[in-house]
Amino acid sequence: MPTVIDSYCHFYPRKLMKELTPLIGGKEPYLTFFRIKDGDADMQNYSDESGRIDYMNKFGIDIAAVNMNLGVFERIAEKDLMRMTRLANDTMAEFAENYPDRIIPVGFVPKLEGEYLDELDRSIKDLGMKGCVIFTNNFGKPLSSPEFAEFYAKMARFDLPLFLHPTTYNYTPWIADFQLHYIFGWPFDTSLALGHLVFAGILEKHPSLKIVSHHLGGMIPYFAERIRGFYDFYLEHPDVAGPTKFPYSDKMKQHPVEHFRRIYADTATSGSLIALKCGYDFFGREHVLFGTDFPFGPKGGEDWTELIMKNLKDLDISEEDKVMIWERNARKLFKLG
């Protein structure tokens, strides 16, 4: 068995959660995942350092790249946002320092401009973060917004992975019915974000920019030919498309679908073997990363981990390709040697 590197899982340091909970009242629906009680954090799989290592040992996961997907940062008052962002990065770095051979820390910035660019620098240069995680929309703004240009330039220069994590956006007042904002909304928002990065030319402009998409690329692998068909049709019929449909198209050296294939995607398909096959066929062996989404899912997150690992073992591809997904792609991405 190769070294198993979980490239996309989550961790929430206890010190951070203790500071964060009072700022949001401890009653946000999102935090019911975390079992918040009386303003304190009883996090179990979410926040216990030694417990996380025990879990990794149980499933044979040698190394984990951990990040934070705390959408509640979007609801923190501006006066507290930078302080909590710095604390998030400091405490994640401390976790990695305690387990340097097991934990790869990924930094976090909730905004992509202004003083948060300095925090991005600090997290990577001073704290040793091996990448950065951002949300699929930035306080309702698309990721292609011009004011974020310097952020992408910095990430391209760092040559470290930029993780996208979906977040909720109220496209309709009924999007949260039946938890649909999580079930369908997150893959949709992921796809919107990737579409903006590709069609606005951000990946074309920064060929060294390494995007890591959660949930195996959202809707992209399934709709790849729909992407191709609509793009090609509107280029053939610009009078129908109008002047703003694909304004960057004349500058693209590659077809947009090929830019989508440049994106890295994890195996966190909630245990679906069919989805894993679809994503592997689209992204290819060099751009799929083993990822669990732990600690989310049934049975304290362990159900999805077990299914995802089984599916990768059962996937009808060569053992060499599986080693790429288990280990080699992550080693290259995180510069582990």
Secondary structure, DSSP 4 states (H G I P E B T S, - for coil): -PPPEEEEEE---HHHHHHHHHHTTT--GGGGGGTEETTEE--GGGT-HHHHHHHHHHHT--EEEEE---GGGGGS-HHHHHHHHHHHHHHHHHHHHHSTTTEEE-EE-S-SSTHHHHHHHIIIIIT--S-EEEESSBTTB-TT-GGGHHHHHHHHHHT-EEEEE-----SSTTTTGGGHIIIIIHHHHHHHHHHHHHHTTHHHH-TT-EEEESGGGTTTTTTHHHHHHHHHHHHH-HHHH-TTSSTTGGG-SS-HHHHHHHSEEES-STT-HHHHHHHHHHH-TTSEE----TT-STGGGHHHHHHHHHHHHHSSS-HHHHHIIIIIHHHHHHT--
